Amino acid sequence: FVTFSSVNGFFGGAMNAAYAAANAYLDALAGYRRGLGLPAQSLAWSMWRERGMSRGYGLTALTEARGYRLLDVPAALRSFDLARTLDEPHLLIGADRTAPWVRSHVVAPVRQTRRLAARVGLQNGTDLGALYRAVTGSARAAGLSDDGWTLRSAGTSARPDETETEDDLRRLESRLAEVWCDVLGRDRVGLDDNFFDLGGNSLLLVTAQTAVNRAFGSDLSVVDLFAHPTVRDLARHLSATGTGPVPDAEAPSRPETGDGLDRAREQARRQRAARARRTARQGKDRGHA
């Protein structure tokens, strides 16, 4: 009893929540069957080159940057043969443990992939004791023991000698949020909102790369944006490189008609149409068969 799962079931995947959950179910099913004394093995693959879902995929560089290796068919089949000799219910195949993202999840100290988390923004003068009591009650309601959670600060007020730097960073964040609003077609973007949670995808990521580099005179790669998916995180990355906004006269804040955003949307529309035609042909072929 062997299932073909995906590394996304273990590591998760932006804009692929349902797909990741379905593959996590396959992994859990294998473990459940093993617990009943039944045979089962779930093989969680990275990507088979130009096979299945990866056929025609244009952002393989991002996939490999994260540590998911592209497997040629002969290598994948050899991996399958080896996996079948191992008495393990769940195996990751094609995940490069030397890559930082993968290493942080599979090599000690292991980073949790599933955890309960909450974020709270506090105003000046907030009663921290009341906050602690509220968190304690919520944690217990979620079934966590008193030592099963951590309350930590995600930021502090700036010291006087840091005020100017903090002001520059705020301006950087504000300008970057405007760029993201343009690219994503939104009225507002929060500092900690994930680009992909806001509706971003691989096509819009390329458009965002162009827009950010134009607005800030930077030379960010798509991988840089992938590694810093929030306004706050990306602003700090830009600040660390000494980058600042380009004057509006040099960089219009909104893409002109026919710019990268329009091209990306048109490309996405064509890809959807092509997939629909391909699905229709496959259904027709099955009907004839």
Secondary structure, 3 states (H helix, E strand, C coil): CEEEEECHHHHCCCCCHHHHHHHHHHHHHHHHHHHCCCCCEEEEECEECCCHHHCCCCCHHHHHHHCECEECHHHHHHHHHHHCCCCCCEEEECECCCCHHHHHHHCCCCCCCCCCCCCCCCCCCCCHHHHHHHHHHHHHHCCCCCCCCCCCCCCCCCCHHHHHHHHHHHHHHHHHHHHHHHHHCCCCCCCCCCCCCCCCCHHHHHHHHHHHHHHHCCCCCHHHHHHCCCHHHHHHHHHHCCCCCCCCCCCCCCCCCCCHHHHHHHHHHHHHHHHHHHHHHHHHHHHHC
